Amino acid sequence: MRKVLLVLLVGLLALGAAACSGGDDDESGGAAADYGAAEEEAAQDAAVSDGEGDAAQAGGGEDAVAVAQETAVPSVRPRVIQTASLSLSVPRNEFDKVIDQARVLASSTGGFVVESTASQSGDERRLVTGSLVIRVPEQSYARVMERLSGLGRVEAREEAGQDVSQEFVDLEARVRHLEAVEAQLLSLLDDTNTVAEALTVQSQLNQVQLDLEQARGRLQYLDDQVAFATISLDVRERQVVAAAADGGPWSIVDAWSTAGHGFVTVVGWILVAAATIAPVVILLVLAFLGARFAYRRGVPSVKRTPSS
């Protein structure tokens, strides 16, 4: 009778593990459900025939209370994954300074830099653009966004939040259930008497432990995403002319820079024009010299006689 009850309990635990792991495999789930139903009826008949004296002697009432307390659903608190993107424009030659300030700000709040990129335009202006992805603690998110917005002119700003509270509750309940099943299977594994029984229990235990690790990993990942907000910062340098037209500060250095840029541009266009018309001028000069030479050869020279 003990062996029969042992096999029946293994079937029931297998049914619980299959139900907890989800309904991805319909065929195996259906077979497990049918098998579990038959095993459950057999277990109920065996329990009625044997009586409930053994459960009372083992302190089944206290165990039931303990299991009920462990599986009680905890209070739900908001779990939100915060993400944001911020685009700034800064004066020319200020890109590196702004990026360094953003790095220091992230480090001072307990955050860190995830990714950083920078590139320079290919035209004569040589303006720098780039991005910085940082992660900061959730309690410092609002303050960091305010400080980053003050590093330049805000051109675009987008914030989003994903509520994962329900998924947290489901995963925590799944972990508790799988831990309870794992403990029962380990207890049954110690009570097995034959190799076949041990292999059956071990197979179910391996599957339960795999599902448990997956649930714990997903729970840990979500906890990390909630604990740290992700901010993507895009920075680009703007032209000096655009800054002056908008009423920004204009220094003597900016004026000399603009004048030098204009002078180089004019000289460049003059050189381009000269190089373009040079072949035409050379051809015209050669044609003129050739015509003059031909004219001189065609006209006979007149000798002058000395006057008496």
Secondary structure as UniProt FT lines:
FT   HELIX           2..20
FT   HELIX           26..50
FT   HELIX           53..57
FT   TURN            58..59
FT   HELIX           60..70
FT   STRAND          80..90
FT   TURN            92..93
FT   HELIX           95..108
FT   TURN            109..110
FT   STRAND          112..120
FT   TURN            124..125
FT   STRAND          128..137
FT   HELIX           138..140
FT   HELIX           141..149
FT   TURN            150..151
FT   STRAND          153..163
FT   HELIX           165..191
FT   HELIX           195..227
FT   STRAND          228..237
FT   HELIX           240..245
FT   TURN            246..247
FT   HELIX           252..298
//
